[in-house]
Amino acid sequence: QIAASREADPIGLVHEDSRQRNGKGSSGDEGLVAAVYRIRSALPDDCRVILDLGLESHEKIDLQIAQSRYRHLMRLLHPDKRSQADEAAAGGKAACDEAVERVQRALQVAKQEAESGPDPESVAMESMRRMQEMQRQRARQAMHRQQEAEVGSLVADVEKVLAQGDQTFVP
């Protein structure tokens, strides 16, 4: 049956709905199930994640890109465009409707941020996070250097004892 369907549909148009339901469309775009999951797992006002802009909190939002992502997501999530099977796989009508509302709110937040710039509090939090990560990395490096020095000292002591031939050495 699969071979017959491939002969009748060599470019795979018949199976496009199943690819979208499983998370990826024929063009590699995010499918309904994956989009609803990603949107609902994001913080409610995190427009960068909801609109999938790929930006850090301190980076400026390009409003044209945000609007383009909004249109794409609305085409994907619109109640008239989704099948019942896709809707059920994504968590039901309520989950899909919540995702639509979050996308709409995300565009409003993106417009506000594009006009006023990033939220100073989120910029400060991102800077603090980066500084803490650098401090952790430096602390790990210092601990590693200290451990290497201790091991080197122990190796030197062992070599010294072995060179003396003293069998009574107890650490």
Salt bridges, closest charged atoms under 4 A:
GLU30 OE2 - ARG38 NE 2.81
ASP45 OD1 - ARG105 NE 3.23
ASP52 OD2 - ARG69 NH2 3.74
ASP80 OD2 - HIS78 ND1 3.91
ASP86 OD1 - ARG21 NE 2.84
GLU87 OE2 - ARG82 NE 2.78
ASP97 OD1 - ARG82 NH2 2.75
ASP97 OD2 - LYS93 NZ 2.81
GLU98 OE1 - ARG40 NE 2.99
GLU98 OE2 - ARG102 NE 3.33
GLU113 OE1 - ARG48 NH1 2.63
GLU126 OE2 - ARG129 NH2 2.59
GLU126 OE2 - ARG130 NH1 3.96
GLU133 OE1 - ARG136 NH2 3.00
GLU133 OE2 - ARG140 NH2 3.41
GLU148 OE2 - HIS144 NE2 2.90
